Amino acid sequence: MKKCLNYVDKNSTQTLQEGLDEYYAVNSDLTHPNTQPSDFSKILLAHDVGHIIYGCDTDMYDELKLLPLSWWTSECTFQEYLKMRKNPAVDVMYDDLIKRHGVVWLYSSIILVLPRLIPNLILLWFKTRNRKNRVPFLEFESLLNRSLLDIRQEFELLDLIK
């Protein structure tokens, strides 16, 4: 069982960099962006930063929640995601999940999580419609030394985090 993660606390005052360090310490079996070519690593790192900013763990519920939440509140819109989907880095993330748990777990957990997730996604969609102030996705470096609480307040994310 994972220890309680500070970055998932919606009122966490740790910096984004501290949250990222915590994320990598707890998820050492995931592919680290530093081990990948630069075009891959930028997308992997942006995804990992998304986990921290949105207070998402790596369980299936949070993994499935993270993607649409990013589309609706960050510079990584659905159209941008489709462009990035052509990059093999996205496949590395799926491969990590399969390596960690297996194919049967991956698809069965998706099916088991969807009934609980879909109502929350509908609520999140209503809360995030017509959003103008979007979280940086690939260009997040200016946020690394800021507190998560400050980032979440600036981008109006607190009511989207459990």
N, C-alpha and C positions, 0 to 999 in steps of 0.2 A: 504494500500500500504506500502511495506517495505521501510525503509530508505535506503539511499545509503550505501552500505557496503564497508568498507575500504579494506578488504581482497580480494575482487573481482577486485580491481584495479591492473592491471598487474605489476605496479611499486611500489606497497605498500611496505613501509619500516617497517611496524609493524612486530613483531616477529610472528612465527608460533603459539606460545602460546596465544598471544594477538588476533590473528585471530580466534583461536579456542574459546576463551572466547567470542568474538563478535558473532560468529556463534551460540553458545549456548544461548546467551542473546536474539538473534533475533528469534531463533527457539526453544523456551522453550517448545513447545508442542511435540517435537520429543522425542523419547525414549533416555534418557541420558545413556551413557555407564556405569556410576557409579551405575545404578539401576539394572544391569544385572550380572549374574554369570561371572566369570573371562574369561572363554573361549569365551563367547558371547561378552563381553565388549571389548576385544582386537580387534575383527573384526569390531565392530561398531565404535570404536574410530579411527581405521585406515581408515575407510570409511569417517568419518567426517574430519579427517586430509587431506584426498584427496580433499575434497571440498575446503579447505583452500589453499593448495599448488597449485591446478589447477585453483583457482579463480572462482569456480563454486558455484552458488546460489542453491536453492532447487527447482527451477521451473523444469518442465518436460524436457525442452530442455537440461539444464545442468545436470540433473540426468541421462539422456540417454547418454550424451556426456562423463560423468565422467567414466563410466565403461570401454568402449573401450580405452579411453585415459590412464587409469590406466594399462590396459593389455599391451599397447604398450610402456609405458614409465617407469613403476615401476616394482618392484619385484613381484607384483601380476599379473602374466601372466594369460592367459586364462586357462591354465592347473591348476594353483594354485587356480584360482577362482572356477573351477569345484570341486576341493577338498573341498574348503571352503563352497561351495553351500550346502553341506550336513549338515552344522552347522545351527541350527535354527536362529542364529543371522541375517542371510541374510533375512529370512522371516520377522523378526521384522522390517527391513527397509521398506519392501513392505507394511506391515501392517500399519506402520506410514503414508505412503502415502494414503492408503485407508481410514484410520481414519481421516486424515486431509481433504480429498476432496471427498471421495466416490469412489466406483468401476466404475461407469459410467464415472466419470471425468478421472479416471486413464487411462482407455483404450481408451476413445475418445481423450484425450490429446496426448497419444502416437501416435495415428493415425494422428492427426493434425500436430504434430511436425516432424514426419519422413520426409516429403518432403523437409523441410528446413534443417534438420539435416544430412541426408544422403550425400549430396554433401560436407558438412564440414567434415564429418567423412572420406570420401575418401581422401580429401586433408590432413587431419591429419595423415592418415595411410601412405601416401607417405612421409610426413615429419618425421615420427617416425620409418620408417623401419631401420633395422640393428642398432638399438640403443644399445650401450654398457653400458653407464653410467645410471643406473636405480635408480629411486627414491626408498628409503626404504619404505616398506609397513607396516609390523607389527613391525618393529624395527626402528621407527622414532624418538625415544626420544632424540637422539643427535641433532636433528634439532629444537627442541622446542624453544630454546633461540636465534635462528638465524633469521635474517630478511627474509621475504618472497622474496624480490627482490634478495637477496644473494642466497637463495635456488633455485629460478627459473633460475638464471644465471648459477649456478653450473650444474644443470641438463638440461640446454638448453630448458627451457619451455616457455620462453617469447614469442616466435613467435607462440605458440600453444594457448595462452590465448587471448581472445577477447579484 
